[in-house]
Amino acid sequence: MLHLPMEPKEGDSLALEKNTVNSEMASAGIRQILRESLSRIPHARGLNPHMGSKATEDPGVMEAIMEVLKEDGLYYIDSQTSAHSAGMKAARNRGVPAGQNGKFLDAVRKTENIRESFRAAVALAKKEGTAIASGH
C-alpha cells in the first residue's frame, strides 16, 4: 500500500516530504505526484494518507486522488486523522473500494500498548467480521 504524504493541519511546523500533496495544488499536480509515487511502488494495490488531515478534508484534493485510484483499480483506506475527511465520500462518488482505519496500533509507541491495540483490533474483527488497523 502506498502511504502518500499529504498536508497536515500542522504543515507550517512540520518538515514535509518533497512530494507532499497539499490543498493548494491543482488536480493535475496532485495526479502527477500520485502517479510518480505509484511508479516507485509498482505492486501497490491501494493508498492511505500519511498525515494528511488538511488535505483529506479538501473535497477537490480527494476527488483528484480518487480519479487515479479508479483508473488504476486501486483501493483507498482513510486513516481517519480528521473527523472531517472527504476521502470516503470521494471514494463512493468515484466507485473506489474503500475502508476506514478503526484503530491506530502505535498511537502510544510502547510494546505493551501496541500489543493491547492489536488485541483490540482482533477482537473487533471477530465481533464485526472485519477490521482495519494502522501502524507505522
C-alpha positions as CSV (number, residue, x, y, z in Angstrom):
1,M,0.0,0.0,0.0
2,L,1.2,3.5,-0.8
3,H,1.4,5.7,2.2
4,L,1.1,9.0,0.4
5,P,2.4,12.2,2.1
6,M,-0.4,14.6,2.4
7,E,-0.6,18.1,4.0
8,P,-1.4,18.0,7.7
9,K,-3.1,20.9,9.6
10,E,0.3,21.5,11.3
11,G,2.1,21.8,8.0
12,D,3.9,25.0,8.9
13,S,5.5,23.4,11.9
14,L,6.5,20.1,10.4
15,A,9.2,19.1,7.9
16,L,7.2,17.8,4.9
17,E,8.4,15.5,2.3
18,K,9.2,16.9,-1.2
19,N,6.2,15.4,-2.9
20,T,3.6,16.1,-0.3
21,V,0.1,16.6,-1.7
22,N,-1.4,19.8,-0.4
23,S,-4.6,21.7,-0.6
24,E,-3.2,24.5,-2.7
25,M,-2.4,22.2,-5.7
26,A,-4.4,21.9,-8.9
27,S,-5.8,18.5,-9.8
28,A,-3.1,17.9,-12.4
29,G,-0.3,18.4,-9.9
30,I,-1.9,16.0,-7.4
31,R,-2.4,13.4,-10.1
32,Q,1.3,13.8,-11.2
33,I,2.6,13.3,-7.6
34,L,0.3,10.3,-7.2
35,R,1.4,8.7,-10.5
36,E,5.1,9.3,-9.7
37,S,4.6,7.8,-6.2
38,L,2.8,4.7,-7.6
39,S,5.5,4.2,-10.2
40,R,8.0,3.7,-7.3
41,I,5.8,1.1,-5.7
42,P,4.7,-1.0,-8.7
43,H,2.9,-3.7,-6.7
44,A,0.8,-1.3,-4.6
45,R,-2.8,-2.2,-4.6
46,G,-4.1,0.8,-2.6
47,L,-3.4,4.0,-0.9
48,N,-3.7,5.6,2.5
49,P,-2.7,9.2,3.5
50,H,0.4,9.9,5.5
51,M,-0.6,12.7,7.9
52,G,-3.0,14.5,5.6
53,S,-5.6,15.9,7.9
54,K,-5.8,19.2,6.0
55,A,-5.5,17.7,2.5
56,T,-8.0,14.9,3.3
57,E,-10.6,17.5,4.3
58,D,-10.4,19.1,0.9
59,P,-13.0,17.5,-1.5
60,G,-11.1,18.7,-4.6
61,V,-7.9,17.0,-3.4
62,M,-9.7,13.8,-2.6
63,E,-11.6,13.8,-5.9
64,A,-8.2,14.1,-7.8
65,I,-6.8,11.2,-5.8
66,M,-9.8,9.0,-6.4
67,E,-9.7,9.7,-10.2
68,V,-6.3,8.0,-10.3
69,L,-7.3,5.2,-7.9
70,K,-10.3,4.4,-10.0
71,E,-8.3,4.4,-13.3
72,D,-5.8,2.0,-11.8
73,G,-8.3,-0.3,-9.9
74,L,-6.8,0.6,-6.5
75,Y,-8.4,0.9,-3.1
76,Y,-8.4,3.7,-0.5
77,I,-8.0,3.4,3.2
78,D,-9.0,6.5,5.1
79,S,-6.6,6.9,8.1
80,Q,-9.3,8.9,10.0
81,T,-6.8,11.6,11.1
82,S,-9.7,14.0,10.7
83,A,-13.4,13.6,11.6
84,H,-14.0,15.9,8.5
85,S,-12.2,13.8,6.0
86,A,-13.7,13.9,2.5
87,G,-12.0,10.7,1.5
88,M,-14.8,8.2,2.0
89,K,-17.4,10.4,0.2
90,A,-15.0,10.9,-2.7
91,A,-14.3,7.2,-2.9
92,R,-18.0,6.4,-3.0
93,N,-18.6,9.1,-5.7
94,R,-15.9,7.5,-7.9
95,G,-16.7,3.9,-7.1
96,V,-13.3,3.3,-5.5
97,P,-13.3,0.4,-3.0
98,A,-12.6,2.0,0.4
99,G,-12.4,1.4,4.1
100,Q,-11.6,3.3,7.3
101,N,-8.9,2.8,9.9
102,G,-10.6,1.6,13.1
103,K,-7.5,1.5,15.3
104,F,-4.1,3.0,15.3
105,L,-1.8,0.3,16.7
106,D,1.1,2.5,17.6
107,A,-0.6,5.7,18.9
108,V,1.4,5.1,22.0
109,R,4.8,3.7,20.9
110,K,5.4,1.2,23.7
111,T,5.4,-2.5,23.1
112,E,2.6,-3.4,25.6
113,N,0.4,-0.6,24.2
114,I,0.9,-1.8,20.7
115,R,0.1,-5.4,21.8
116,E,-3.1,-4.2,23.5
117,S,-4.1,-2.2,20.5
118,F,-3.5,-5.3,18.3
119,R,-5.6,-7.4,20.6
120,A,-8.4,-4.8,20.5
121,A,-8.3,-4.8,16.6
122,V,-8.5,-8.6,16.6
123,A,-11.5,-8.6,19.0
124,L,-13.2,-6.1,16.7
125,A,-12.6,-8.2,13.7
126,K,-14.1,-11.2,15.5
127,K,-17.1,-9.2,16.5
128,E,-17.7,-7.4,13.3
129,G,-16.3,-9.8,10.7
130,T,-13.6,-7.3,9.6
131,A,-11.4,-4.6,11.0
132,I,-8.8,-2.2,9.6
133,A,-5.9,-1.2,11.9
134,S,-2.9,1.0,11.0
135,G,0.6,1.2,12.3
136,H,4.0,2.6,11.4
